[in-house]
Amino acid sequence: MRLSNSLAACAAIVLTGFGTAALAQDCTPKVADSELIKPGTLVMSTNPTLPPLQFVDSSGELQGMRIELGKDIAKRLCLTPEYVRIEFSAMIPGLESGRWDMINTGIFFTPERAAMMQMIPYENQAISISVGNDFDKTVATEDDLAGMTIGVEIGGFEENQARALDKELRAKGEDGLDIRTFDNFALAYQALRAGQVQGVVSLDAVAEEYDARGDFKRAISGLFPTPVALAFKSPALADAVSGVLKDMKADGSLEALFSSYGLAMVDGDYAVAGPNR
């Protein structure tokens, strides 16, 4: 099994190479240095607390579908991949201030975000609710969540949807959600294990993984289906990555990667959405 049980919270740590340091010497980079934070390097941000999508294995190495995807994109652009581990709440400000070239953490696509930065939807995702294995309340619908204490990563689509669900429940005269925010999903799941919350809002793929491990039960899945995206500040870099994704789809490698993790690709053509598009 390729996955790890590590739930370690992540500081801002830079990881380089992945055995690909010679890439820039093997071919000519397809993106100008002026479009990159570091010449010949694709610097990507990730929050590796979401197995099997992005996580840290028992030896401290980054693993997961999105990590593999980022490495393949860099290789095809003749760039050296470099990852910065950082909390999600810092992702967009860091992109805007030039700390990394690409957000590679599965940021949910919204029109509001696409008005701020270049985005390429590439993966279909939805939201699940995880509960503890000893949780004895039946949770089959959104209404069954009324009155529960829910943990969620701060600042993301999942928190926004949890707060929208809280408002819906209260509007119907039900008890709302007691929402507790955490810096990352690893901390939210640690709180669930410790009994500090009754459930965690996360991605379908993550909740399914923990359920398969026997760590937590997936109570509800498929909520608020929305594509996730790669995000960029540079339009030229976004266009180059769009071309890579189209090539990967055409040669079958993208489908092979997604299938190996049991994930769903978007149906679109990997076009860039963003300001002035």
N, C-alpha and C positions, 0 to 999 in steps of 0.2 A: 504494500500500500504506500502511495507516494506522499501521504499527508502526515502531519505532525500533531501532537497534542499540545504544543506550545501555545500559551495564551499570553505571552509576555507583552506588556505595554511597550511602545516604541518611542524612543527619543529621536532627535534629528540626527541620523547617522548616515553617512555617505558610503555606498558600496559601489565599487567599480570593477570593470574587467569581465568577470564571468568566463575567463578563458578566451576572451575575444579582443584582447588588446591589440592584436595584429590586424584587426579588420581594416583600420584606416590606412594601413600600409598595403593591403591586398587589392584595394580598388579606390577609385576617386570618390570622395564624399559627394552625395547628390543634393546636399543642402549647403549653401554658402555659410562660411564662418560668421558672417555678419548677422545671420538669422539664429545663431546659437549662443548659449551662455558661455560655453567653452569650445574652442575650435576642435572640430573632429569628434565631438562628443554629444550624445543625446542624453541630457540630464532629465530624469523623470522622478516625480514625487509619487510615493505610495504610502499607504497606511496598512501595514501587513498584519492586520488582526482579523482577517476574513477568510479562513480556510473554506473551500479549496481554491479560492480566487487569488489571494495573496496572503502569505503567512511566513513565519520564520520556523525552520525545522529545528530538530534537536541539536544540530551542530551550529546553529546561529545563521544559517544561510537562507536567503529569500527563495521562496518557492511559490508555485501556483500558476494558474492559467494566465493571469494578466502579466505576471513576471515573465513567463515564456513569450507571450505576445510582444511585450516591449523589447525583449532581446532580439526577437526575429525582425521586428521593424527596424531596429538600429542596424542589424546586420545587412538588411536589404538596402539601407541608405548609406552603407559603407561608413557607419559611425560606431564609436565605442559606447556601449550602454553604461550609464551610471545612475544608480538609484539613491534617492534621498528619502529616508524613513521619517515621516512627519505626521502629526495629527491632521485629521481632515479639516478642522477649522482653520488651519493655516494654509491650505492648498491654494485657494483662489487669491488671497492677498500675496502669497509667495510667487504665483505666476505673474501677477500684475507688476510686482516689484523686480522681476527678473532673477529669481532664485532658482528656477528650473524652466526647462523648455516645454515640458508636457506633463499634464496631470494624468497619471496612469493608475487610478484607484477606483475606476468604475463610477465616476460621478454621474448622477442621474441627469438626463437631458431635460431641460425646461426652456421655454421661450425666453424667460427672464435671464437665464444664464447665457443663452446663445446671443443675447443682446450685449453681453459684457465681454465675451471671448469667443474664439474659434472652437467649434465642437464637432466631433464626428461620432454620431450614434453607431454602435457596433454590436451591442449585446442586449438581448431581451432579459429583463429582470422584473421581479415583483417583491412584495414584502411579506414576511412571515412573522408569526408570534411564537417564540419558544417559551416553554414553561419547564419547571423542574420535574424530574421523574416521579416525585411523590405528590405532585399537585393533583388534588382529587376533584376539583371543579371541572365540569364539562365545559369546554370552550370550542364551540363549533361554528359560531357566527360572531360578527362584530359586536352584536348586542351582548354577548356573553362576556365581553371584556369589561363591562360596566363595573366600576368600583375597584378595578385592579390597580396595583402599583406596577408601573411599567418602566423599564430602563431602556435608554436609547442613546446613541452617539449624538453629541451636541453639534448643531449647526448644519445638519444635512437634510436631505429629502425625507429620510425616515422620521426625523423629529417633526418636520413640518406636517407630515401625514398623520403622525400620532396626535398632534395638537388639533388637526382638523377633525379627526375621529372623536376626540374628547368633546369638541364643540357639538358635533352631531348627536352624540349620546345625551348631552345635557339639554339640547334643544328638544329631544324626545321625552324629556322628563326623567331620564335614567341618571344614575350616578355617573360622573365622569371618570376620567383616568387620572391617577396620581402619577405624573410623569417625572421621572428622575433622569437627569442628563449626565453623561460620562464623557471623558475625553476621547475614548475610543470604544469599539465593540468588545475588545478583550476585557476591559474593566466592567462593562455592563454585564457580560456573562459571568465574571467573577462575583459580581453582586448577586446574580441569580443563584449561583452555587452556594453562596453564603446565606441565602434567604433574605437578603435585604430588599429585593424586588420579587414580584410574583411572575413576571414575564419580561422578555426582551424583544424589542422590535428590531429585526434585521432583514437581510436578504433571504430570498427563498433558498438559494444554493447553500448559504451558510447554515441556516436552520436545518436543512436537510442533512448536511454533513454532520452536525452535532447529534442529530437524531440517529443517524446510521451508526455513529460511534457509541451510542447509548449514554451520552453525556446529558442531553436535555431532550424533551419531547417537543416535536413541532406540532403546535395546536391548530393553527390556521395558516394557510399559505395562499399565494396568488392575489394578495391585496394590492391595489393600485399599480397594475402592470405598466411599466414605463421603461423605455430604452436607457441604457447607460452609455456613456461616451468617453472618448479621449478629449482633452481640452488643451488649447494652445493660446499663446499671445501672438505668435508670428503667423500671418496668413500663408506665407511661403512654405513654412514648415508643415502647417496643416495640410496644404495641398499635396506636399510630397508624401506625407503619411497616408492621405486618402488614396493616392496612387498605389502605395504599397498594399493597402488593404484590398483594393480591387484586384491587384495581381495575386494576392494570397487566396482570394475567393476563386479566381479563375483557375489557379493551378491545384486547388483542392486542399492546400495546406491549412487554410483557415478553418474549414469544416472539420478536418482531421483533429485539429487542436481542440475545438469546441466539443467534438464528440468524445474525445478522450476524457473530458471532465463532465460529460452529460449536460452541457449547457447549450443554449439556443442563440444562434446568430440573428441579427435583425434581417428583415426582408429587403431593406433598402440597398442603395448602391454606394454607401459609404461616402456620400457627398458631404462637404463641409457646410455647416450652418454657422453664421456669425455676423458680426457687424459688417455692413456694406456688402452682404452676399445676396 
